[in-house]
Amino acid sequence: MRHKVYGDTLTIFLEGRIDANNAHEFESGINGLLDELSPTCVLLDASSLNFLSSAGIRIVMRLLRHCGDVRIVNAPPEVYSVLDTTGVAEIMPVSKMLRNQSVDGLKQIGAGAFGRVYRLDAERVIKVYAPEVNPLDKIERERTAARQAFIHGIPSAIPFEVVRVGREHGIIYELVDARTLGETVNTEPDRTDEYARRMADLLLQLHNTHFEPNALPDARDIFHGWVDVAERSSLYAPRTIELLHRFVDDFGPADTFVHGDFHPANIMVMPDNELLLIDMGDSSMGSPDIDLAGTFHVLRIATRRPGGAMRLTGMSEQVLDHLWETFVRHYYGVESTDEVAAIERRLKVCALPRTMGSTARSKLIDDDTRRHQAAELEREFLAVVER
């Protein structure tokens, strides 16, 4: 039985037919893998499955009772129809086989650390993810988050479908023919206050949008991911990592929308002057403090590196500083400089898990600088814990 293991996930490749004639052999093979590997999640890849009988469906149901987290992926149309008709698709995640989409000959209009963007036609683009981001659940999570945001009235780019692009995957989005908020402000600095207030209003709209339980991932999981990055670097003591995870847990659960990477480069200014959110890969639901901590990290820490302001936001440092202060005053409803400073101190603490993880993996600093900055951040964090 063909299979592969990725972390705690076992992927089993279903092939040919599964019916009464081979059901016992199929189930024995699965049980052998479960006994040997003890996975926490089982993915059944049905891309090469031609037929699934009721005997095969009963095996899947027994597997679900045994393992708890079972998902069927890449189901061909005929197999998906059986799973949908019998109700299996209602009690466990089932995804259809992805359509193949070529990008040969398409114009590349953007690129970043996690992928490339191509223009498909006059109304659509395709975002192709880099190989290291290709676990399909991460890509599907972005599409789900973008869809949830759109149907909840959050102004965001409309996602259409997840597709296969050779050995990679991508999401087809509507074409957003607009400039980023950062680029817009940099060319119209006299409107900085206006756009800063509108940026704050947009974030307030997000943080007043509520979701049903489990509609999106827990925002704390994103921050735990940054702590995991910090741990893998071996720059921080095991006790510090343990305390960081506790620190993240203390944000508590919440049902409000969290973008996860809210800053001027991920906000588009449309031709009609409407603001539109893009890049929903880290979107989740949880405490607004997590969102604000992420914004603080980008605008007050990452942009302090040489050339960081223009590279990350499209704005000069001077314009960015003014936009940030106006944004804070409007979001929190404060006026005095002392109040702004107090908010910044609080957000700096909230941002420490992301800052420590980001420092551990940054490609923009040398190893000596990295070790020095990590040591300073660790001392700062432990001082916070002691207080």
Secondary structure by P-SEA (a helix, b strand, c coil): ccccccccbbbbbbccccccccaaaaaaaaaaaaaaccccbbbbbccccccccaaaaaaaaaaaaaccbbbbccccaaaaaaaaaacccccbbbbcbbbbbbccccccccccccbbbbbccccbbbbbbcccccaaaaaaaaaaaaaaaaaaccbbbbbcbbbbcccbbbbbbcccccccaaaaaaacccaaaaaaaaaaaaaaaaaaccccccccccaaaaaaaaaaaaaaaccccaaaaaaaaaaaaacccccbbbcccccccccccccccbbbbccccccccccaaaaaaaaaaaacccccccccccccccccaaaaaaaaaaaaaaaaccccaaaaaaaaaaaaaaaaaaaaaaaaccccccaaaaaaaaaaaaaaaaaaaac
